[in-house]
Amino acid sequence: MPLDESRTFKPVNVALLTVSDTRGIENDTSGDILAERIVVAGHKIADRVILRDDTALITAQLYNWIEDDHIDVVISTGGTGLTGRDVTPEALDRVKTKDIPGFGELFRWLSFASIGTSTIQSRACAVLAGGTYIFALPGSNGAVKDGWDQILIHQLDSRHRPCNFVELMPRLRET
């Protein structure tokens, strides 16, 4: 999709959440991949947290970021599978104002090219919570690359045409 170079790039502040029972800062490879891509794209990492798969902990952290006027976007990695411990989508359900169903649909469609029908096991999703976008990606390195490189880098670029998430930010809290 085309960029309109006559428009000004507007960096966004991103909070990065890794949801995992086994990863720490020293081995959070999917979080590292996202962090690098976010910064290279011109955005700012406003906060970065690793939490275990616990709905209450994730929900509390999301509420903290939603209430923080300096956080525009939350991107999480991990906790979107089908096991009993995977609870990231459930946490997003607790904080959401609106679903963004096209994100998960597009993610799985794009992911099909990489992993075939195994993409059906992904519960990647996105919501709007107040004025904050929240995107939940699977925890694999390939999934975060697909989600960022094929969707989020474009939708978080204010120059992307015909439309993008950034240009909607001033209107997200309208009633």
Chimera marker file (.cmm) of the C-alpha trace (Angstrom):
<marker_set name="trace">
<marker id="1" x="0.000" y="0.000" z="0.000" r="1" g="1" b="0" radius="0.5"/>
<marker id="2" x="1.254" y="3.469" z="-0.779" r="1" g="1" b="0" radius="0.5"/>
<marker id="3" x="2.664" y="6.048" z="1.582" r="1" g="1" b="0" radius="0.5"/>
<marker id="4" x="1.709" y="9.649" z="1.003" r="1" g="1" b="0" radius="0.5"/>
<marker id="5" x="5.109" y="11.296" z="1.438" r="1" g="1" b="0" radius="0.5"/>
<marker id="6" x="3.465" y="14.727" z="1.517" r="1" g="1" b="0" radius="0.5"/>
<marker id="7" x="1.982" y="13.830" z="4.923" r="1" g="1" b="0" radius="0.5"/>
<marker id="8" x="3.955" y="14.097" z="8.158" r="1" g="1" b="0" radius="0.5"/>
<marker id="9" x="4.990" y="10.933" z="9.970" r="1" g="1" b="0" radius="0.5"/>
<marker id="10" x="3.567" y="10.946" z="13.493" r="1" g="1" b="0" radius="0.5"/>
<marker id="11" x="5.366" y="8.623" z="15.912" r="1" g="1" b="0" radius="0.5"/>
<marker id="12" x="3.235" y="6.798" z="18.462" r="1" g="1" b="0" radius="0.5"/>
<marker id="13" x="4.085" y="5.671" z="21.988" r="1" g="1" b="0" radius="0.5"/>
<marker id="14" x="3.936" y="1.901" z="22.273" r="1" g="1" b="0" radius="0.5"/>
<marker id="15" x="3.751" y="-0.235" z="25.397" r="1" g="1" b="0" radius="0.5"/>
<marker id="16" x="5.085" y="-3.724" z="24.755" r="1" g="1" b="0" radius="0.5"/>
<marker id="17" x="3.781" y="-6.692" z="26.747" r="1" g="1" b="0" radius="0.5"/>
<marker id="18" x="5.159" y="-10.216" z="26.649" r="1" g="1" b="0" radius="0.5"/>
<marker id="19" x="2.871" y="-12.822" z="28.170" r="1" g="1" b="0" radius="0.5"/>
<marker id="20" x="4.770" y="-15.961" z="29.130" r="1" g="1" b="0" radius="0.5"/>
<marker id="21" x="5.304" y="-18.353" z="32.008" r="1" g="1" b="0" radius="0.5"/>
<marker id="22" x="8.816" y="-19.144" z="30.784" r="1" g="1" b="0" radius="0.5"/>
<marker id="23" x="10.375" y="-15.997" z="29.295" r="1" g="1" b="0" radius="0.5"/>
<marker id="24" x="12.356" y="-13.298" z="31.018" r="1" g="1" b="0" radius="0.5"/>
<marker id="25" x="14.070" y="-10.216" z="29.639" r="1" g="1" b="0" radius="0.5"/>
<marker id="26" x="17.146" y="-12.302" z="28.745" r="1" g="1" b="0" radius="0.5"/>
<marker id="27" x="15.232" y="-14.681" z="26.433" r="1" g="1" b="0" radius="0.5"/>
<marker id="28" x="12.248" y="-12.636" z="25.257" r="1" g="1" b="0" radius="0.5"/>
<marker id="29" x="13.120" y="-13.014" z="21.581" r="1" g="1" b="0" radius="0.5"/>
<marker id="30" x="9.669" y="-12.127" z="20.235" r="1" g="1" b="0" radius="0.5"/>
<marker id="31" x="9.548" y="-9.031" z="22.433" r="1" g="1" b="0" radius="0.5"/>
<marker id="32" x="13.032" y="-8.057" z="21.255" r="1" g="1" b="0" radius="0.5"/>
<marker id="33" x="11.980" y="-8.430" z="17.613" r="1" g="1" b="0" radius="0.5"/>
<marker id="34" x="8.952" y="-6.208" z="18.152" r="1" g="1" b="0" radius="0.5"/>
<marker id="35" x="10.902" y="-3.615" z="20.126" r="1" g="1" b="0" radius="0.5"/>
<marker id="36" x="13.530" y="-3.317" z="17.409" r="1" g="1" b="0" radius="0.5"/>
<marker id="37" x="10.968" y="-3.008" z="14.620" r="1" g="1" b="0" radius="0.5"/>
<marker id="38" x="8.918" y="-0.433" z="16.535" r="1" g="1" b="0" radius="0.5"/>
<marker id="39" x="11.969" y="1.793" z="17.067" r="1" g="1" b="0" radius="0.5"/>
<marker id="40" x="13.294" y="1.354" z="13.514" r="1" g="1" b="0" radius="0.5"/>
<marker id="41" x="9.867" y="2.438" z="12.217" r="1" g="1" b="0" radius="0.5"/>
<marker id="42" x="10.252" y="5.700" z="14.179" r="1" g="1" b="0" radius="0.5"/>
<marker id="43" x="7.975" y="4.998" z="17.126" r="1" g="1" b="0" radius="0.5"/>
<marker id="44" x="8.847" y="5.049" z="20.829" r="1" g="1" b="0" radius="0.5"/>
<marker id="45" x="8.784" y="2.195" z="23.334" r="1" g="1" b="0" radius="0.5"/>
<marker id="46" x="7.030" y="3.899" z="26.252" r="1" g="1" b="0" radius="0.5"/>
<marker id="47" x="7.093" y="0.816" z="28.493" r="1" g="1" b="0" radius="0.5"/>
<marker id="48" x="7.930" y="-2.868" z="28.310" r="1" g="1" b="0" radius="0.5"/>
<marker id="49" x="6.687" y="-5.545" z="30.697" r="1" g="1" b="0" radius="0.5"/>
<marker id="50" x="6.792" y="-9.329" z="30.897" r="1" g="1" b="0" radius="0.5"/>
<marker id="51" x="3.927" y="-11.019" z="32.768" r="1" g="1" b="0" radius="0.5"/>
<marker id="52" x="2.981" y="-14.630" z="33.336" r="1" g="1" b="0" radius="0.5"/>
<marker id="53" x="-0.218" y="-16.008" z="31.838" r="1" g="1" b="0" radius="0.5"/>
<marker id="54" x="-2.635" y="-14.637" z="34.431" r="1" g="1" b="0" radius="0.5"/>
<marker id="55" x="-5.805" y="-12.824" z="33.398" r="1" g="1" b="0" radius="0.5"/>
<marker id="56" x="-5.916" y="-10.560" z="36.463" r="1" g="1" b="0" radius="0.5"/>
<marker id="57" x="-2.274" y="-9.475" z="36.095" r="1" g="1" b="0" radius="0.5"/>
<marker id="58" x="-2.628" y="-8.821" z="32.369" r="1" g="1" b="0" radius="0.5"/>
<marker id="59" x="-5.900" y="-6.940" z="32.840" r="1" g="1" b="0" radius="0.5"/>
<marker id="60" x="-4.414" y="-4.736" z="35.580" r="1" g="1" b="0" radius="0.5"/>
<marker id="61" x="-1.413" y="-3.869" z="33.415" r="1" g="1" b="0" radius="0.5"/>
<marker id="62" x="-3.645" y="-3.092" z="30.436" r="1" g="1" b="0" radius="0.5"/>
<marker id="63" x="-5.804" y="-0.776" z="32.565" r="1" g="1" b="0" radius="0.5"/>
<marker id="64" x="-2.654" y="1.047" z="33.734" r="1" g="1" b="0" radius="0.5"/>
<marker id="65" x="-1.620" y="1.663" z="30.141" r="1" g="1" b="0" radius="0.5"/>
<marker id="66" x="-5.147" y="2.567" z="28.991" r="1" g="1" b="0" radius="0.5"/>
<marker id="67" x="-5.304" y="5.238" z="31.695" r="1" g="1" b="0" radius="0.5"/>
<marker id="68" x="-1.847" y="6.591" z="30.791" r="1" g="1" b="0" radius="0.5"/>
<marker id="69" x="-2.227" y="9.491" z="28.353" r="1" g="1" b="0" radius="0.5"/>
<marker id="70" x="1.323" y="8.842" z="27.104" r="1" g="1" b="0" radius="0.5"/>
<marker id="71" x="0.463" y="5.353" z="25.768" r="1" g="1" b="0" radius="0.5"/>
<marker id="72" x="-1.171" y="5.270" z="22.318" r="1" g="1" b="0" radius="0.5"/>
<marker id="73" x="-0.793" y="1.600" z="21.472" r="1" g="1" b="0" radius="0.5"/>
<marker id="74" x="-0.225" y="-1.652" z="23.340" r="1" g="1" b="0" radius="0.5"/>
<marker id="75" x="1.235" y="-4.616" z="21.480" r="1" g="1" b="0" radius="0.5"/>
<marker id="76" x="1.383" y="-7.947" z="23.253" r="1" g="1" b="0" radius="0.5"/>
<marker id="77" x="3.041" y="-11.167" z="22.278" r="1" g="1" b="0" radius="0.5"/>
<marker id="78" x="2.102" y="-14.540" z="23.708" r="1" g="1" b="0" radius="0.5"/>
<marker id="79" x="-0.872" y="-16.079" z="25.439" r="1" g="1" b="0" radius="0.5"/>
<marker id="80" x="-3.065" y="-16.297" z="22.329" r="1" g="1" b="0" radius="0.5"/>
<marker id="81" x="-3.084" y="-20.064" z="21.823" r="1" g="1" b="0" radius="0.5"/>
<marker id="82" x="-5.611" y="-22.684" z="22.836" r="1" g="1" b="0" radius="0.5"/>
<marker id="83" x="-4.106" y="-24.113" z="26.004" r="1" g="1" b="0" radius="0.5"/>
<marker id="84" x="-5.636" y="-23.570" z="29.406" r="1" g="1" b="0" radius="0.5"/>
<marker id="85" x="-2.893" y="-21.075" z="30.329" r="1" g="1" b="0" radius="0.5"/>
<marker id="86" x="-3.398" y="-18.886" z="27.222" r="1" g="1" b="0" radius="0.5"/>
<marker id="87" x="-5.526" y="-15.988" z="28.497" r="1" g="1" b="0" radius="0.5"/>
<marker id="88" x="-4.466" y="-12.853" z="26.620" r="1" g="1" b="0" radius="0.5"/>
<marker id="89" x="-7.692" y="-12.592" z="24.541" r="1" g="1" b="0" radius="0.5"/>
<marker id="90" x="-9.747" y="-13.001" z="27.706" r="1" g="1" b="0" radius="0.5"/>
<marker id="91" x="-7.845" y="-10.110" z="29.312" r="1" g="1" b="0" radius="0.5"/>
<marker id="92" x="-8.506" y="-7.945" z="26.248" r="1" g="1" b="0" radius="0.5"/>
<marker id="93" x="-12.203" y="-8.795" z="26.516" r="1" g="1" b="0" radius="0.5"/>
<marker id="94" x="-12.225" y="-7.381" z="30.053" r="1" g="1" b="0" radius="0.5"/>
<marker id="95" x="-10.831" y="-3.979" z="29.022" r="1" g="1" b="0" radius="0.5"/>
<marker id="96" x="-12.227" y="-3.432" z="25.546" r="1" g="1" b="0" radius="0.5"/>
<marker id="97" x="-14.514" y="-0.694" z="24.320" r="1" g="1" b="0" radius="0.5"/>
<marker id="98" x="-14.721" y="-2.149" z="20.802" r="1" g="1" b="0" radius="0.5"/>
<marker id="99" x="-13.381" y="-5.166" z="18.946" r="1" g="1" b="0" radius="0.5"/>
<marker id="100" x="-11.224" y="-4.732" z="15.843" r="1" g="1" b="0" radius="0.5"/>
<marker id="101" x="-12.116" y="-8.085" z="14.220" r="1" g="1" b="0" radius="0.5"/>
<marker id="102" x="-10.334" y="-7.385" z="10.932" r="1" g="1" b="0" radius="0.5"/>
<marker id="103" x="-6.951" y="-7.532" z="12.654" r="1" g="1" b="0" radius="0.5"/>
<marker id="104" x="-7.247" y="-11.179" z="13.696" r="1" g="1" b="0" radius="0.5"/>
<marker id="105" x="-8.881" y="-12.124" z="10.415" r="1" g="1" b="0" radius="0.5"/>
<marker id="106" x="-6.097" y="-10.501" z="8.377" r="1" g="1" b="0" radius="0.5"/>
<marker id="107" x="-3.392" y="-11.913" z="10.634" r="1" g="1" b="0" radius="0.5"/>
<marker id="108" x="-4.631" y="-15.474" z="10.153" r="1" g="1" b="0" radius="0.5"/>
<marker id="109" x="-5.040" y="-14.956" z="6.404" r="1" g="1" b="0" radius="0.5"/>
<marker id="110" x="-1.438" y="-13.726" z="6.125" r="1" g="1" b="0" radius="0.5"/>
<marker id="111" x="-0.161" y="-16.386" z="8.517" r="1" g="1" b="0" radius="0.5"/>
<marker id="112" x="-1.683" y="-19.111" z="6.350" r="1" g="1" b="0" radius="0.5"/>
<marker id="113" x="1.079" y="-18.482" z="3.799" r="1" g="1" b="0" radius="0.5"/>
<marker id="114" x="3.702" y="-19.322" z="6.440" r="1" g="1" b="0" radius="0.5"/>
<marker id="115" x="2.153" y="-22.076" z="8.536" r="1" g="1" b="0" radius="0.5"/>
<marker id="116" x="-0.820" y="-23.326" z="6.542" r="1" g="1" b="0" radius="0.5"/>
<marker id="117" x="-3.880" y="-24.529" z="8.364" r="1" g="1" b="0" radius="0.5"/>
<marker id="118" x="-2.058" y="-24.365" z="11.711" r="1" g="1" b="0" radius="0.5"/>
<marker id="119" x="-3.026" y="-20.678" z="11.699" r="1" g="1" b="0" radius="0.5"/>
<marker id="120" x="-6.501" y="-21.739" z="12.836" r="1" g="1" b="0" radius="0.5"/>
<marker id="121" x="-5.022" y="-22.303" z="16.303" r="1" g="1" b="0" radius="0.5"/>
<marker id="122" x="-4.174" y="-18.601" z="16.660" r="1" g="1" b="0" radius="0.5"/>
<marker id="123" x="-6.410" y="-16.278" z="18.621" r="1" g="1" b="0" radius="0.5"/>
<marker id="124" x="-4.556" y="-13.128" z="17.556" r="1" g="1" b="0" radius="0.5"/>
<marker id="125" x="-6.918" y="-10.226" z="18.124" r="1" g="1" b="0" radius="0.5"/>
<marker id="126" x="-7.183" y="-6.490" z="18.605" r="1" g="1" b="0" radius="0.5"/>
<marker id="127" x="-9.416" y="-4.136" z="20.544" r="1" g="1" b="0" radius="0.5"/>
<marker id="128" x="-9.896" y="-0.494" z="21.224" r="1" g="1" b="0" radius="0.5"/>
<marker id="129" x="-9.965" y="0.344" z="24.934" r="1" g="1" b="0" radius="0.5"/>
<marker id="130" x="-10.878" y="3.963" z="25.516" r="1" g="1" b="0" radius="0.5"/>
<marker id="131" x="-8.443" y="5.771" z="23.266" r="1" g="1" b="0" radius="0.5"/>
<marker id="132" x="-5.811" y="3.004" z="23.238" r="1" g="1" b="0" radius="0.5"/>
<marker id="133" x="-5.304" y="0.397" z="20.547" r="1" g="1" b="0" radius="0.5"/>
<marker id="134" x="-4.370" y="-3.059" z="21.858" r="1" g="1" b="0" radius="0.5"/>
<marker id="135" x="-3.017" y="-5.740" z="19.528" r="1" g="1" b="0" radius="0.5"/>
<marker id="136" x="-2.414" y="-9.314" z="20.724" r="1" g="1" b="0" radius="0.5"/>
<marker id="137" x="0.021" y="-11.367" z="18.658" r="1" g="1" b="0" radius="0.5"/>
<marker id="138" x="1.101" y="-14.960" z="19.178" r="1" g="1" b="0" radius="0.5"/>
<marker id="139" x="4.427" y="-15.511" z="20.935" r="1" g="1" b="0" radius="0.5"/>
<marker id="140" x="6.455" y="-17.013" z="18.111" r="1" g="1" b="0" radius="0.5"/>
<marker id="141" x="9.127" y="-14.989" z="16.368" r="1" g="1" b="0" radius="0.5"/>
<marker id="142" x="7.521" y="-15.667" z="12.995" r="1" g="1" b="0" radius="0.5"/>
<marker id="143" x="4.129" y="-14.499" z="14.187" r="1" g="1" b="0" radius="0.5"/>
<marker id="144" x="5.414" y="-11.192" z="15.540" r="1" g="1" b="0" radius="0.5"/>
<marker id="145" x="7.320" y="-10.588" z="12.312" r="1" g="1" b="0" radius="0.5"/>
<marker id="146" x="4.176" y="-11.302" z="10.258" r="1" g="1" b="0" radius="0.5"/>
<marker id="147" x="1.997" y="-9.134" z="12.487" r="1" g="1" b="0" radius="0.5"/>
<marker id="148" x="4.374" y="-6.185" z="12.484" r="1" g="1" b="0" radius="0.5"/>
<marker id="149" x="5.822" y="-6.389" z="8.974" r="1" g="1" b="0" radius="0.5"/>
<marker id="150" x="2.566" y="-7.058" z="7.172" r="1" g="1" b="0" radius="0.5"/>
<marker id="151" x="-0.036" y="-5.190" z="9.246" r="1" g="1" b="0" radius="0.5"/>
<marker id="152" x="1.068" y="-2.949" z="12.089" r="1" g="1" b="0" radius="0.5"/>
<marker id="153" x="3.944" y="-1.117" z="10.407" r="1" g="1" b="0" radius="0.5"/>
<marker id="154" x="1.449" y="0.122" z="7.831" r="1" g="1" b="0" radius="0.5"/>
<marker id="155" x="-1.525" y="0.851" z="10.060" r="1" g="1" b="0" radius="0.5"/>
<marker id="156" x="0.642" y="2.701" z="12.601" r="1" g="1" b="0" radius="0.5"/>
<marker id="157" x="2.131" y="4.950" z="9.907" r="1" g="1" b="0" radius="0.5"/>
<marker id="158" x="0.221" y="8.218" z="9.602" r="1" g="1" b="0" radius="0.5"/>
<marker id="159" x="1.244" y="8.458" z="5.930" r="1" g="1" b="0" radius="0.5"/>
<marker id="160" x="-0.329" y="5.124" z="4.948" r="1" g="1" b="0" radius="0.5"/>
<marker id="161" x="-3.142" y="5.443" z="2.416" r="1" g="1" b="0" radius="0.5"/>
<marker id="162" x="-6.045" y="5.142" z="2.024" r="1" g="1" b="0" radius="0.5"/>
<marker id="163" x="-6.371" y="5.147" z="5.826" r="1" g="1" b="0" radius="0.5"/>
<marker id="164" x="-4.556" y="4.180" z="9.018" r="1" g="1" b="0" radius="0.5"/>
<marker id="165" x="-5.088" y="3.858" z="12.764" r="1" g="1" b="0" radius="0.5"/>
<marker id="166" x="-3.026" y="6.943" z="13.620" r="1" g="1" b="0" radius="0.5"/>
<marker id="167" x="-5.309" y="9.407" z="11.864" r="1" g="1" b="0" radius="0.5"/>
<marker id="168" x="-8.241" y="8.110" z="13.955" r="1" g="1" b="0" radius="0.5"/>
<marker id="169" x="-6.512" y="8.661" z="17.314" r="1" g="1" b="0" radius="0.5"/>
<marker id="170" x="-7.866" y="12.187" z="17.917" r="1" g="1" b="0" radius="0.5"/>
<marker id="171" x="-11.419" y="10.833" z="17.499" r="1" g="1" b="0" radius="0.5"/>
<marker id="172" x="-11.242" y="7.605" z="19.521" r="1" g="1" b="0" radius="0.5"/>
<marker id="173" x="-12.837" y="9.023" z="22.657" r="1" g="1" b="0" radius="0.5"/>
<marker id="174" x="-15.762" y="10.677" z="20.889" r="1" g="1" b="0" radius="0.5"/>
<marker id="175" x="-19.209" y="10.007" z="22.292" r="1" g="1" b="0" radius="0.5"/>
<link id1="1" id2="2" r="1" g="1" b="0" radius="0.2"/>
<link id1="2" id2="3" r="1" g="1" b="0" radius="0.2"/>
<link id1="3" id2="4" r="1" g="1" b="0" radius="0.2"/>
<link id1="4" id2="5" r="1" g="1" b="0" radius="0.2"/>
<link id1="5" id2="6" r="1" g="1" b="0" radius="0.2"/>
<link id1="6" id2="7" r="1" g="1" b="0" radius="0.2"/>
<link id1="7" id2="8" r="1" g="1" b="0" radius="0.2"/>
<link id1="8" id2="9" r="1" g="1" b="0" radius="0.2"/>
<link id1="9" id2="10" r="1" g="1" b="0" radius="0.2"/>
<link id1="10" id2="11" r="1" g="1" b="0" radius="0.2"/>
<link id1="11" id2="12" r="1" g="1" b="0" radius="0.2"/>
<link id1="12" id2="13" r="1" g="1" b="0" radius="0.2"/>
<link id1="13" id2="14" r="1" g="1" b="0" radius="0.2"/>
<link id1="14" id2="15" r="1" g="1" b="0" radius="0.2"/>
<link id1="15" id2="16" r="1" g="1" b="0" radius="0.2"/>
<link id1="16" id2="17" r="1" g="1" b="0" radius="0.2"/>
<link id1="17" id2="18" r="1" g="1" b="0" radius="0.2"/>
<link id1="18" id2="19" r="1" g="1" b="0" radius="0.2"/>
<link id1="19" id2="20" r="1" g="1" b="0" radius="0.2"/>
<link id1="20" id2="21" r="1" g="1" b="0" radius="0.2"/>
<link id1="21" id2="22" r="1" g="1" b="0" radius="0.2"/>
<link id1="22" id2="23" r="1" g="1" b="0" radius="0.2"/>
<link id1="23" id2="24" r="1" g="1" b="0" radius="0.2"/>
<link id1="24" id2="25" r="1" g="1" b="0" radius="0.2"/>
<link id1="25" id2="26" r="1" g="1" b="0" radius="0.2"/>
<link id1="26" id2="27" r="1" g="1" b="0" radius="0.2"/>
<link id1="27" id2="28" r="1" g="1" b="0" radius="0.2"/>
<link id1="28" id2="29" r="1" g="1" b="0" radius="0.2"/>
<link id1="29" id2="30" r="1" g="1" b="0" radius="0.2"/>
<link id1="30" id2="31" r="1" g="1" b="0" radius="0.2"/>
<link id1="31" id2="32" r="1" g="1" b="0" radius="0.2"/>
<link id1="32" id2="33" r="1" g="1" b="0" radius="0.2"/>
<link id1="33" id2="34" r="1" g="1" b="0" radius="0.2"/>
<link id1="34" id2="35" r="1" g="1" b="0" radius="0.2"/>
<link id1="35" id2="36" r="1" g="1" b="0" radius="0.2"/>
<link id1="36" id2="37" r="1" g="1" b="0" radius="0.2"/>
<link id1="37" id2="38" r="1" g="1" b="0" radius="0.2"/>
<link id1="38" id2="39" r="1" g="1" b="0" radius="0.2"/>
<link id1="39" id2="40" r="1" g="1" b="0" radius="0.2"/>
<link id1="40" id2="41" r="1" g="1" b="0" radius="0.2"/>
<link id1="41" id2="42" r="1" g="1" b="0" radius="0.2"/>
<link id1="42" id2="43" r="1" g="1" b="0" radius="0.2"/>
<link id1="43" id2="44" r="1" g="1" b="0" radius="0.2"/>
<link id1="44" id2="45" r="1" g="1" b="0" radius="0.2"/>
<link id1="45" id2="46" r="1" g="1" b="0" radius="0.2"/>
<link id1="46" id2="47" r="1" g="1" b="0" radius="0.2"/>
<link id1="47" id2="48" r="1" g="1" b="0" radius="0.2"/>
<link id1="48" id2="49" r="1" g="1" b="0" radius="0.2"/>
<link id1="49" id2="50" r="1" g="1" b="0" radius="0.2"/>
<link id1="50" id2="51" r="1" g="1" b="0" radius="0.2"/>
<link id1="51" id2="52" r="1" g="1" b="0" radius="0.2"/>
<link id1="52" id2="53" r="1" g="1" b="0" radius="0.2"/>
<link id1="53" id2="54" r="1" g="1" b="0" radius="0.2"/>
<link id1="54" id2="55" r="1" g="1" b="0" radius="0.2"/>
<link id1="55" id2="56" r="1" g="1" b="0" radius="0.2"/>
<link id1="56" id2="57" r="1" g="1" b="0" radius="0.2"/>
<link id1="57" id2="58" r="1" g="1" b="0" radius="0.2"/>
<link id1="58" id2="59" r="1" g="1" b="0" radius="0.2"/>
<link id1="59" id2="60" r="1" g="1" b="0" radius="0.2"/>
<link id1="60" id2="61" r="1" g="1" b="0" radius="0.2"/>
<link id1="61" id2="62" r="1" g="1" b="0" radius="0.2"/>
<link id1="62" id2="63" r="1" g="1" b="0" radius="0.2"/>
<link id1="63" id2="64" r="1" g="1" b="0" radius="0.2"/>
<link id1="64" id2="65" r="1" g="1" b="0" radius="0.2"/>
<link id1="65" id2="66" r="1" g="1" b="0" radius="0.2"/>
<link id1="66" id2="67" r="1" g="1" b="0" radius="0.2"/>
<link id1="67" id2="68" r="1" g="1" b="0" radius="0.2"/>
<link id1="68" id2="69" r="1" g="1" b="0" radius="0.2"/>
<link id1="69" id2="70" r="1" g="1" b="0" radius="0.2"/>
<link id1="70" id2="71" r="1" g="1" b="0" radius="0.2"/>
<link id1="71" id2="72" r="1" g="1" b="0" radius="0.2"/>
<link id1="72" id2="73" r="1" g="1" b="0" radius="0.2"/>
<link id1="73" id2="74" r="1" g="1" b="0" radius="0.2"/>
<link id1="74" id2="75" r="1" g="1" b="0" radius="0.2"/>
<link id1="75" id2="76" r="1" g="1" b="0" radius="0.2"/>
<link id1="76" id2="77" r="1" g="1" b="0" radius="0.2"/>
<link id1="77" id2="78" r="1" g="1" b="0" radius="0.2"/>
<link id1="78" id2="79" r="1" g="1" b="0" radius="0.2"/>
<link id1="79" id2="80" r="1" g="1" b="0" radius="0.2"/>
<link id1="80" id2="81" r="1" g="1" b="0" radius="0.2"/>
<link id1="81" id2="82" r="1" g="1" b="0" radius="0.2"/>
<link id1="82" id2="83" r="1" g="1" b="0" radius="0.2"/>
<link id1="83" id2="84" r="1" g="1" b="0" radius="0.2"/>
<link id1="84" id2="85" r="1" g="1" b="0" radius="0.2"/>
<link id1="85" id2="86" r="1" g="1" b="0" radius="0.2"/>
<link id1="86" id2="87" r="1" g="1" b="0" radius="0.2"/>
<link id1="87" id2="88" r="1" g="1" b="0" radius="0.2"/>
<link id1="88" id2="89" r="1" g="1" b="0" radius="0.2"/>
<link id1="89" id2="90" r="1" g="1" b="0" radius="0.2"/>
<link id1="90" id2="91" r="1" g="1" b="0" radius="0.2"/>
<link id1="91" id2="92" r="1" g="1" b="0" radius="0.2"/>
<link id1="92" id2="93" r="1" g="1" b="0" radius="0.2"/>
<link id1="93" id2="94" r="1" g="1" b="0" radius="0.2"/>
<link id1="94" id2="95" r="1" g="1" b="0" radius="0.2"/>
<link id1="95" id2="96" r="1" g="1" b="0" radius="0.2"/>
<link id1="96" id2="97" r="1" g="1" b="0" radius="0.2"/>
<link id1="97" id2="98" r="1" g="1" b="0" radius="0.2"/>
<link id1="98" id2="99" r="1" g="1" b="0" radius="0.2"/>
<link id1="99" id2="100" r="1" g="1" b="0" radius="0.2"/>
<link id1="100" id2="101" r="1" g="1" b="0" radius="0.2"/>
<link id1="101" id2="102" r="1" g="1" b="0" radius="0.2"/>
<link id1="102" id2="103" r="1" g="1" b="0" radius="0.2"/>
<link id1="103" id2="104" r="1" g="1" b="0" radius="0.2"/>
<link id1="104" id2="105" r="1" g="1" b="0" radius="0.2"/>
<link id1="105" id2="106" r="1" g="1" b="0" radius="0.2"/>
<link id1="106" id2="107" r="1" g="1" b="0" radius="0.2"/>
<link id1="107" id2="108" r="1" g="1" b="0" radius="0.2"/>
<link id1="108" id2="109" r="1" g="1" b="0" radius="0.2"/>
<link id1="109" id2="110" r="1" g="1" b="0" radius="0.2"/>
<link id1="110" id2="111" r="1" g="1" b="0" radius="0.2"/>
<link id1="111" id2="112" r="1" g="1" b="0" radius="0.2"/>
<link id1="112" id2="113" r="1" g="1" b="0" radius="0.2"/>
<link id1="113" id2="114" r="1" g="1" b="0" radius="0.2"/>
<link id1="114" id2="115" r="1" g="1" b="0" radius="0.2"/>
<link id1="115" id2="116" r="1" g="1" b="0" radius="0.2"/>
<link id1="116" id2="117" r="1" g="1" b="0" radius="0.2"/>
<link id1="117" id2="118" r="1" g="1" b="0" radius="0.2"/>
<link id1="118" id2="119" r="1" g="1" b="0" radius="0.2"/>
<link id1="119" id2="120" r="1" g="1" b="0" radius="0.2"/>
<link id1="120" id2="121" r="1" g="1" b="0" radius="0.2"/>
<link id1="121" id2="122" r="1" g="1" b="0" radius="0.2"/>
<link id1="122" id2="123" r="1" g="1" b="0" radius="0.2"/>
<link id1="123" id2="124" r="1" g="1" b="0" radius="0.2"/>
<link id1="124" id2="125" r="1" g="1" b="0" radius="0.2"/>
<link id1="125" id2="126" r="1" g="1" b="0" radius="0.2"/>
<link id1="126" id2="127" r="1" g="1" b="0" radius="0.2"/>
<link id1="127" id2="128" r="1" g="1" b="0" radius="0.2"/>
<link id1="128" id2="129" r="1" g="1" b="0" radius="0.2"/>
<link id1="129" id2="130" r="1" g="1" b="0" radius="0.2"/>
<link id1="130" id2="131" r="1" g="1" b="0" radius="0.2"/>
<link id1="131" id2="132" r="1" g="1" b="0" radius="0.2"/>
<link id1="132" id2="133" r="1" g="1" b="0" radius="0.2"/>
<link id1="133" id2="134" r="1" g="1" b="0" radius="0.2"/>
<link id1="134" id2="135" r="1" g="1" b="0" radius="0.2"/>
<link id1="135" id2="136" r="1" g="1" b="0" radius="0.2"/>
<link id1="136" id2="137" r="1" g="1" b="0" radius="0.2"/>
<link id1="137" id2="138" r="1" g="1" b="0" radius="0.2"/>
<link id1="138" id2="139" r="1" g="1" b="0" radius="0.2"/>
<link id1="139" id2="140" r="1" g="1" b="0" radius="0.2"/>
<link id1="140" id2="141" r="1" g="1" b="0" radius="0.2"/>
<link id1="141" id2="142" r="1" g="1" b="0" radius="0.2"/>
<link id1="142" id2="143" r="1" g="1" b="0" radius="0.2"/>
<link id1="143" id2="144" r="1" g="1" b="0" radius="0.2"/>
<link id1="144" id2="145" r="1" g="1" b="0" radius="0.2"/>
<link id1="145" id2="146" r="1" g="1" b="0" radius="0.2"/>
<link id1="146" id2="147" r="1" g="1" b="0" radius="0.2"/>
<link id1="147" id2="148" r="1" g="1" b="0" radius="0.2"/>
<link id1="148" id2="149" r="1" g="1" b="0" radius="0.2"/>
<link id1="149" id2="150" r="1" g="1" b="0" radius="0.2"/>
<link id1="150" id2="151" r="1" g="1" b="0" radius="0.2"/>
<link id1="151" id2="152" r="1" g="1" b="0" radius="0.2"/>
<link id1="152" id2="153" r="1" g="1" b="0" radius="0.2"/>
<link id1="153" id2="154" r="1" g="1" b="0" radius="0.2"/>
<link id1="154" id2="155" r="1" g="1" b="0" radius="0.2"/>
<link id1="155" id2="156" r="1" g="1" b="0" radius="0.2"/>
<link id1="156" id2="157" r="1" g="1" b="0" radius="0.2"/>
<link id1="157" id2="158" r="1" g="1" b="0" radius="0.2"/>
<link id1="158" id2="159" r="1" g="1" b="0" radius="0.2"/>
<link id1="159" id2="160" r="1" g="1" b="0" radius="0.2"/>
<link id1="160" id2="161" r="1" g="1" b="0" radius="0.2"/>
<link id1="161" id2="162" r="1" g="1" b="0" radius="0.2"/>
<link id1="162" id2="163" r="1" g="1" b="0" radius="0.2"/>
<link id1="163" id2="164" r="1" g="1" b="0" radius="0.2"/>
<link id1="164" id2="165" r="1" g="1" b="0" radius="0.2"/>
<link id1="165" id2="166" r="1" g="1" b="0" radius="0.2"/>
<link id1="166" id2="167" r="1" g="1" b="0" radius="0.2"/>
<link id1="167" id2="168" r="1" g="1" b="0" radius="0.2"/>
<link id1="168" id2="169" r="1" g="1" b="0" radius="0.2"/>
<link id1="169" id2="170" r="1" g="1" b="0" radius="0.2"/>
<link id1="170" id2="171" r="1" g="1" b="0" radius="0.2"/>
<link id1="171" id2="172" r="1" g="1" b="0" radius="0.2"/>
<link id1="172" id2="173" r="1" g="1" b="0" radius="0.2"/>
<link id1="173" id2="174" r="1" g="1" b="0" radius="0.2"/>
<link id1="174" id2="175" r="1" g="1" b="0" radius="0.2"/>
</marker_set>
